[in-house]
Amino acid sequence: MGRRGWVVLLGLATLVAAALASQRKLLSYGEAASFAVDFYNQQPGVDHTFRLLDVEPQPAWDTMAKSCQEVRFVVRETVCPRTHKLPASECDFKDNGLVRNCTWLFSTKLKLPASIITCDTMTPGKDIHAKPKPKPGKDERGRPGSGSWIGKGTPFSFPITKKPVG
């Protein structure tokens, strides 16, 4: 599947996750980060599954907001090949596996909701926690180990939701 196919898949997954709010509960910030990691693991170029390592606290998390929402998290590569389809929680971290700082941005401001996941590879030996917000004018795109995935879809009901447990 080409890059365009993965972008469409990401967009559709975003729509599915957000649909049917009447029968579901709101996602917590941590659940949203786990959801974003699942998306990340479906992207082209991801050979081994990544697992959530850290989530930056977000006191202003508001799934009812109509503005752009942001989830910042850190993932680490596991020993499980992506093709095995095991949940990341069942996979051990890979020795010297890649660690990436990620940001998931999503918005319903536009007629077509947008979802973007951006991850940058961390330098070994640095503290592992979600990266701070970039300074205005700083752009990290194009650095080795970085990547972005963009998805767009049809209008949907916000907030982002998931089925209740039980």
Secondary structure, 3 states (H helix, E strand, C coil): CCHHHHHHHHHHHHHHHHCCHHHCEECCHHHHHHHHHHHHCCCCCCCEEEEEEEECCCCCCCCCCCCCEEEEEEEEEEEEEHHHCCCHHHCCECCCCCEEEEEEEEECCCCCCEEEEEEEECCCCCCCCCCCCCCCCCCCCCCCCCEEEEEECCCCCCCCEECCCC
